Structures are given as C-alpha cells and as structure tokens.
Amino acid sequence: MTFAFICDEYFQKKVSNVWFNGEIPNHKVVNMTADEFLETGKLPEGISGVLIERSTWQKSFSMFRYFNLLPLLEEKILAFVANTQEPELKSRGAMKGKEFIFPNSINAEDASTQLTRLLELAPPTFTHQKSKALA
C-alpha cells in the first residue's frame, strides 16, 4: 500500500531514514512537504493513508485548517511520526490516547508491520471546525 509522508525539509534531519529510503517491505512511502500539500491542495493519487511528522503538523495545522485541507487528511487513515507521544498534538485533544503514533526510531520491518496494522483500522470519525475566516 502507498502512504503519503508529510514532513518539512527542516524536520527531515530529525526523522529516521526509514521513511525516506524506500526500504519498508510491502509498502511505498511518497514524501511531500507541507508547502507542497498547501500549494497543490491535494494528496498524491492512490494513497491509502497519511503519515505526518509531529513538528510539521504542529507548525502547519492552522494553515491546513485555513485552506480547508483537513478533510483531505481526515478521509484517509492519519498517523503521526514523533519522538514521543507528549505533548498533545495540536487540535487532537479529543483523540488523545487513540492516535496512531509511530516512534521516530522505528526500523523498516517494524514499520511494515505497523503500517499493515494501521490499514486494518477504519479512519476515525473526527472533524475540525472550519476557520472563522472561511466561514
């Protein structure tokens, strides 16, 4: 299956190379930055799920909401790549404890197993309020 991995260039050096080198068995990861997602307003074709690096999410969440891109993310299975599960992810308080968070130090075999498990989950029904500027 194919996943989009959204990670800004600045944060790429903090993320395990597992997500960038195409070594995850049985899965393909397509990399894009938050800016690319904002510019195109769409995810690549054939994506089964979306992975977002935690700091990229924290930095870009407001822009995703302002440009009404959150529904594109929420219709897919959404997971995060982070060094720790704390502190809380921006605007995900209602999902605390239910979020799928990949440890940054994961190896390729474990990533494959966890991605397969992630695909078995249904996307959670979670919606964000629209930005007041767009309402």
C-alpha positions as CSV (number, residue, x, y, z in Angstrom):
1,M,0.0,0.0,0.0
2,T,1.1,3.6,-0.5
3,F,1.3,6.2,2.1
4,A,1.9,10.0,1.9
5,F,4.5,11.1,4.4
6,I,4.3,14.9,5.0
7,C,7.5,16.3,6.5
8,D,9.1,19.7,6.0
9,E,12.7,19.7,4.9
10,Y,13.8,21.4,8.2
11,F,12.5,18.5,10.2
12,Q,13.7,15.7,7.8
13,K,17.1,15.5,9.6
14,K,15.2,14.7,12.8
15,V,13.3,11.8,11.3
16,S,14.5,8.2,10.8
17,N,15.7,7.5,7.2
18,V,13.2,4.6,7.2
19,W,10.6,7.0,5.9
20,F,12.8,8.3,3.1
21,N,14.8,5.5,1.6
22,G,12.0,3.2,0.3
23,E,13.1,0.2,2.4
24,I,9.8,-0.6,4.1
25,P,8.7,-4.0,2.9
26,N,5.2,-4.3,1.3
27,H,4.6,-0.5,1.4
28,K,5.5,2.6,-0.6
29,V,6.0,6.0,1.0
30,V,5.6,9.1,-1.1
31,N,7.3,12.1,0.6
32,M,6.0,15.6,0.4
33,T,6.4,18.8,2.4
34,A,3.5,20.8,4.0
35,D,4.2,23.6,1.5
36,E,3.7,21.2,-1.4
37,F,0.5,20.0,0.1
38,L,-0.7,23.6,0.6
39,E,0.3,24.5,-3.0
40,T,-1.4,21.6,-4.7
41,G,-4.3,21.3,-2.4
42,K,-4.3,17.5,-2.9
43,L,-2.6,14.3,-1.9
44,P,-0.9,12.1,-4.5
45,E,-3.1,9.6,-6.3
46,G,-3.5,6.1,-4.8
47,I,-2.7,7.0,-1.2
48,S,-4.0,4.6,1.4
49,G,-3.1,6.6,4.4
50,V,-1.2,9.8,5.5
51,L,1.7,10.0,7.9
52,I,2.7,13.4,9.3
53,E,5.9,14.2,11.2
54,R,4.8,15.7,14.5
55,S,6.6,19.1,14.3
56,T,5.3,19.6,10.7
57,W,1.8,19.0,12.0
58,Q,2.2,21.4,14.8
59,K,3.7,24.1,12.5
60,S,1.2,23.7,9.6
61,F,-2.1,22.7,11.3
62,S,-3.5,26.2,11.2
63,M,-2.7,26.6,7.5
64,F,-4.3,23.2,6.7
65,R,-7.4,24.3,8.6
66,Y,-7.5,27.8,7.0
67,F,-7.3,26.4,3.4
68,N,-9.8,23.6,4.3
69,L,-7.3,20.8,3.7
70,L,-8.1,18.9,6.9
71,P,-11.0,16.9,5.3
72,L,-8.5,15.5,2.7
73,L,-6.3,14.3,5.6
74,E,-9.2,13.1,7.7
75,E,-10.8,10.9,4.9
76,K,-7.6,8.8,4.9
77,I,-6.1,6.9,7.8
78,L,-4.0,9.5,9.6
79,A,-0.9,8.7,11.8
80,F,2.0,10.7,13.2
81,V,5.7,10.1,13.4
82,A,7.1,11.5,16.6
83,N,10.0,11.1,19.1
84,T,7.5,11.0,22.0
85,Q,3.7,10.9,22.4
86,E,3.8,14.0,24.6
87,P,2.9,16.8,24.5
88,E,-0.5,16.7,22.9
89,L,-0.8,17.2,19.2
90,K,-2.5,20.5,18.1
91,S,-6.3,20.1,17.8
92,R,-6.1,16.4,18.5
93,G,-7.1,16.5,22.2
94,A,-10.3,14.6,21.6
95,M,-8.2,11.8,20.1
96,K,-5.6,11.6,22.9
97,G,-4.8,8.0,23.6
98,K,-6.4,6.9,20.3
99,E,-3.9,8.4,17.9
100,F,-1.6,6.1,16.0
101,I,1.9,7.4,16.6
102,F,5.0,5.8,15.1
103,P,8.2,6.1,17.1
104,N,10.8,8.0,15.2
105,S,13.4,5.3,15.9
106,I,11.3,2.5,14.2
107,N,13.1,0.1,11.9
108,A,11.9,-1.0,8.4
109,E,10.5,-4.4,9.5
110,D,8.5,-2.9,12.4
111,A,7.3,0.0,10.2
112,S,6.0,-2.5,7.7
113,T,4.1,-4.5,10.4
114,Q,2.7,-1.3,12.0
115,L,1.6,0.1,8.6
116,T,-0.2,-3.1,7.8
117,R,-1.9,-2.9,11.2
118,L,-2.8,0.7,10.6
119,L,-4.5,-0.2,7.3
120,E,-6.8,-2.5,9.2
121,L,-8.2,0.4,11.2
122,A,-11.0,2.5,9.9
123,P,-10.4,6.2,9.7
124,P,-11.7,7.7,12.9
125,T,-14.7,10.0,12.6
126,F,-13.1,13.2,13.6
127,T,-13.9,16.6,12.1
128,H,-12.3,20.0,12.7
129,Q,-14.2,23.2,12.8
130,K,-13.7,25.4,9.8
131,S,-11.6,28.5,10.2
132,K,-13.7,31.6,11.0
133,A,-12.1,33.4,8.2
134,L,-13.6,31.0,5.7
135,A,-17.0,30.6,7.4
